[in-house]
Amino acid sequence: MTAPSTFGLSSEARNLHWLLNNLVEEVPGILSVAVVSSDGLLLLSSDHARNLEAREAKAEPRTGPRGSAADLATVVSGIGSLTVGASKLMDFGPVKHTMVAMDEGSLFVMSISDGSLLGVHGSAECDMSVVAYHMALFVGRAGHVLTPELRSELRKSLESESAGSAR
């Protein structure tokens, strides 16, 4: 994984980047991770190099969510919205986490705070209980610092990174 530059970011933003990188590096089988705001915007991603690849060669076939964290963010946001709607219909309280098991991998979605979501795309070989445990650790550590100001800073950081790599 190629980590983005955290130069110029606040200590809270750098800590979130570190937590995300730690999640990916410590848990075998995690392919990509995305933190998504309540309005579906990508805030933080583990696969910055794959984002660049996706921009440069969109026509090539890919495995996973098209090779791009933006596509993973779209799926995570959609699943999050669907499960919130289901929760309201069933009147069982807020959604804590969702898991989708597929033949070739898994998708995990966990609520962070204020509607923000953590999405993890795992390989078929990943241990789902280990992934869920480490996601819960991330949420516990990140939830209280993911303020509106920090979400704005992360979003601007991603936008400037995208503008810089498009040149």
TAQUI-V763920 format. One record per residue. N is the residue number from 1. OMEGA is omega in whole degrees, 0 to 359 (999 if undefined). BURIAL is # if it has 24 or more other ideal C-beta (glycine too) atoms within 12 Angstrom, else .. D_FIRST is the distance of its C-alpha to the first C-alpha in whole Angstrom. Layout:
N/OMEGA/BURIAL/D_FIRST ; N/OMEGA/BURIAL/D_FIRST
This chain:
1/176/./0 ; 2/183/./4 ; 3/178/./6 ; 4/175/#/9 ; 5/178/./13 ; 6/179/./15 ; 7/177/./18 ; 8/179/./21 ; 9/177/./20 ; 10/180/./22 ; 11/178/./21 ; 12/179/#/21 ; 13/177/#/18 ; 14/178/#/16 ; 15/178/./17 ; 16/176/#/16 ; 17/180/#/12 ; 18/179/#/13 ; 19/180/#/14 ; 20/178/#/11 ; 21/179/#/8 ; 22/178/./11 ; 23/183/#/12 ; 24/184/#/9 ; 25/184/./9 ; 26/187/./12 ; 27/179/#/13 ; 28/176/./13 ; 29/177/#/13 ; 30/181/#/11 ; 31/178/#/10 ; 32/182/#/10 ; 33/176/#/11 ; 34/171/#/14 ; 35/187/#/16 ; 36/178/#/19 ; 37/182/#/23 ; 38/178/./26 ; 39/173/./27 ; 40/181/#/24 ; 41/177/#/22 ; 42/179/#/18 ; 43/187/#/17 ; 44/184/#/14 ; 45/180/#/11 ; 46/190/#/7 ; 47/182/#/6 ; 48/179/#/8 ; 49/179/./7 ; 50/176/#/9 ; 51/180/#/11 ; 52/178/#/12 ; 53/182/./13 ; 54/178/#/15 ; 55/185/#/17 ; 56/185/./18 ; 57/185/./19 ; 58/185/./20 ; 59/183/./23 ; 60/176/./21 ; 61/183/./20 ; 62/171/./17 ; 63/180/./16 ; 64/184/#/16 ; 65/176/#/16 ; 66/177/#/17 ; 67/187/#/13 ; 68/177/#/13 ; 69/178/#/13 ; 70/178/#/16 ; 71/176/#/18 ; 72/179/#/16 ; 73/179/#/18 ; 74/180/./21 ; 75/180/#/21 ; 76/179/#/21 ; 77/180/#/23 ; 78/179/./26 ; 79/178/#/26 ; 80/180/#/26 ; 81/180/./29 ; 82/182/./30 ; 83/176/#/30 ; 84/177/#/32 ; 85/178/./35 ; 86/180/./35 ; 87/179/./35 ; 88/179/./38 ; 89/182/./40 ; 90/178/./40 ; 91/179/./41 ; 92/180/./39 ; 93/185/./37 ; 94/178/./33 ; 95/178/#/30 ; 96/178/./28 ; 97/181/#/26 ; 98/176/#/25 ; 99/176/#/24 ; 100/179/#/24 ; 101/180/./24 ; 102/180/./24 ; 103/187/./25 ; 104/179/./21 ; 105/182/#/19 ; 106/175/#/20 ; 107/180/#/19 ; 108/177/#/20 ; 109/181/#/21 ; 110/177/#/22 ; 111/177/#/24 ; 112/178/#/23 ; 113/177/#/26 ; 114/178/./28 ; 115/176/#/27 ; 116/184/#/23 ; 117/172/#/21 ; 118/178/#/18 ; 119/180/#/17 ; 120/176/#/15 ; 121/183/#/14 ; 122/178/#/15 ; 123/180/#/16 ; 124/183/./19 ; 125/184/./19 ; 126/177/#/18 ; 127/186/./20 ; 128/180/#/21 ; 129/178/./23 ; 130/178/./20 ; 131/181/#/18 ; 132/179/#/21 ; 133/181/./22 ; 134/174/#/18 ; 135/179/#/18 ; 136/176/#/22 ; 137/179/./21 ; 138/181/#/18 ; 139/179/#/21 ; 140/181/./24 ; 141/186/./22 ; 142/188/#/21 ; 143/184/#/24 ; 144/180/./26 ; 145/183/#/24 ; 146/181/#/23 ; 147/175/./26 ; 148/179/./27 ; 149/180/./27 ; 150/177/#/23 ; 151/178/#/23 ; 152/179/./24 ; 153/180/#/22 ; 154/180/#/19 ; 155/179/#/20 ; 156/178/./21 ; 157/178/#/18 ; 158/180/#/16 ; 159/180/./19 ; 160/176/./19 ; 161/180/#/16 ; 162/179/./17 ; 163/180/./20 ; 164/181/./19 ; 165/179/./16 ; 166/182/./19 ; 167/999/./21
